[in-house]
Amino acid sequence: MAKKYAGGELRLGRVLARNPAYTRYHVAYPSGSLTISGILNVPSTPGPHPALVLNHGYIDPAVYTNGRGLAREQDYLARRGYVVLHTDYRNHAQSSKDPRSELNLRLGYTEDVLNAVHSLRTSQYVDPDRIGMLGRSMGGGITLNALVTQPGLVKAGIIFASVSSNTVDNFNRWTRPDRPEAAAILRAYGEPARNPAFWRNVSPITFFDRITEPVLIHHGESDSTCPIAWSRTTHTTLQNAGKKSTLHTYPGEEHAFAAAWPTSMARTVTFLKQHGL
């Protein structure tokens, strides 16, 4: 929250694909001292367009490739007139390396998406006053981080099958079983029970009072990766803080939506248009 985010020029690289609806570019932009790669889908219709920054879920950086993740959403949204910037995050694809990323609880990913919004505003294809953010799984948590870090930066946030808004839940579920990594983090910051102030301050739920944007949440009721209880807690806490939060749950849907995915995306576009995007 104390840092300044300026982004920089969103540099278009080679054309990766072209179809009648949109052109897909390899892009790069600055995030502090780092350079972050990604893809940009630009609709063929006249602009400037509303835009969305897409935050993908966890994919092992060792196998991750440029633009991987949220492929369905990238295509769907570009075909409906949105410029789509899908960021790779630091340590992914052609992005710069950050050796402290895991020790810093991947908070650098949040910096990368905040800078993505600022950089997107420099694009000739984008209406700078109509930018939203969408994240799935880990990317849902990154989206919540972004909303509490820079209120008012985007017009709306959408999260699918999100991780918990309490960082302790995520640490216990995924990081604690990785003993070397967990040990390094606990040496640096202490156990949540012994240093609760630190863990509260790295959890977006602590700062929901700062959020100024409407939030749309989608979650499958059969999700075995990210329990739906996490999204219910996020939704209830947002509402109790007086924020605009809408939660859609989907019976039988697992972490990666299947039959209900078209419904979730139609609801997403309706929500975006209702809020000027």
Buried (B, 14 or more C-beta within 10 A) or exposed (E): EEEEBEBBEBBBBEEBEEEEBBBBBBBBBBBBEBBBBBBBBBBBEEBBBBBBBBBBBBBEBEEBEBBBBBEEBBBBBBBBBBBBBBBBBBBBBBBBEBEEBBBBBBBBBBBBBBBBBBBBBBBEBBBEEBBBBBBBBBBBBBBBBBBBBBBEBBBBBBBBBBBBBBBBBBBBBBBBEEEEBBEBBBEEBBEBEEEEEBBBEBBBBBBBEBBEBBBBBBBBEEBEBBBBEBBBBBBEBBBEBEBBBBBBBBEEBBBBBEEBBEBBBEBBBEBBEEBEB
